[in-house]
Amino acid sequence: MITETVKLAKKNLGRPDKTTEFPHGKLEHVSLEDTALARITLQPGWRWSQDVRPQAKTESCQSHHIQYILSGRLVIAMDDGTKTELEPGDFVFIPPEHDAWVVGDEPFVAVDFSGLKEYVKVS
């Protein structure tokens, strides 16, 4: 019988393993074992179709996201016309094929539990 010793581990988003910056935003990445997450910060005026589309070379975001919203507001507009506005305290699953933009004067900050590899590709 093979047994594996599991050790307690922790990371802090205030000291990320890696920071990825892109127009009007940044991702602060941390990972433990096979799990990763990032704090995403998007500044007022950020819009996926303006700031990310040129690098992604797709009509809309093709990544899915699972996020917990800490501050600010973000509109998600699906390619099928469905829209929703995210606000602090929301826990959301966003499927591929969407645009998104920051609403108001406050930066949008969320913890993103998925879609991280896709973000890194466009940095």
N, C-alpha and C positions, 0 to 999 in steps of 0.2 A: 504494500500500500504506500502510495506517495502522498505526503502531506506537504502543504505549503504554509509557511509562516506569513501572516498578514500583519503589517506594521501600521500603526497610526501615522497619518500624514496630513499635512494641511498646507494651503497656499493662501495668499492674500492678494486680492485684486489691486490693492494699493502698491504692490510690488510685483507687477506682472512678469511672466516668463518672456513675453514678447509684446510689443506694441506695433500695430499696423495702422498707419495713417493713410487717409484718402481725402479727396476734396470735401471740406466741411465736416469731417468726422474722424473717429479713430476707434480701434478695438484694442482692448487690453486683455491678453490671453493668459490663462493659467491652465495647467493640466496636472492631474494626479493619476498615475497608473494609466488606465485606458479611458479616462473620462476627462473632458475638457469643457471649459466655458469661457465666456468673454463678457466684459462690460463694454457695451457699445454706447458711444456718445456721438450724437448727431447735432450739429449746430443749426440755429434758425436759418432758413433758406436752403437747407439740404433737401434734395429730391433725388430719388434713385434714378429716374429717367434722365436727369441732367448730369449728376455727379458720378454715377457708376456705369450707366449704359455704354458710354464710349469705350470703356475698358472691357466690359463684359461681352459686348458685341451681340447682345440679344435684345429683343423688343421689350421684355420685361424681366424681372428677377426670376430666375429659374431654380432658386434655392428655397427650401422650406426652413422655417424658423420656429423655435419654441422659446418664448421670451417671458420674462417677468419685468414689468415696467416700474421703474423707480421714480422718474420725474419727467416732466414735459409731456407733450402730446404728439402723436403721429397718426396720420391718416394712411390706411391701407386700402388700395383700390385694386381689386382683382380684375383680371382680363375679361371676366364674364360680366363686369359692371357692378358687382357687389362691393360696397364700401363700409368701412367701420373706422371709428376714431379710438385710438388707444390712449389711456390715461393712467396715472400712477395707481398701482395696486392691481392692474389687470394682469392676468396670466393668459397667454394667447398662443395658439398654433396658427401659423401663417403658411398655407400651401404655396407651391411654386406658382409662377405666372401672376405676378403682382407688381404694382408700382407703389411707392410710399413717399411721403413728404412730411417734414416737421411743420407743425402748426404753432403759431404764436412766436413770442420773443424768448422763450426759455429753451435751453438745450434739452433734447430728448435723451434720456439715459435708461438703459435696460440691461438686464443680464440675459445673455443669449446662450442657450444650452445646445444649439444645433446650427447647422449651416455655416460653421466656422471655416471649413476648408474652402468653400466657395468665396467667402469674403477675401481670404488670403490671396486667391488667384487674381483678384482685380487690383491688388495693392501695388 
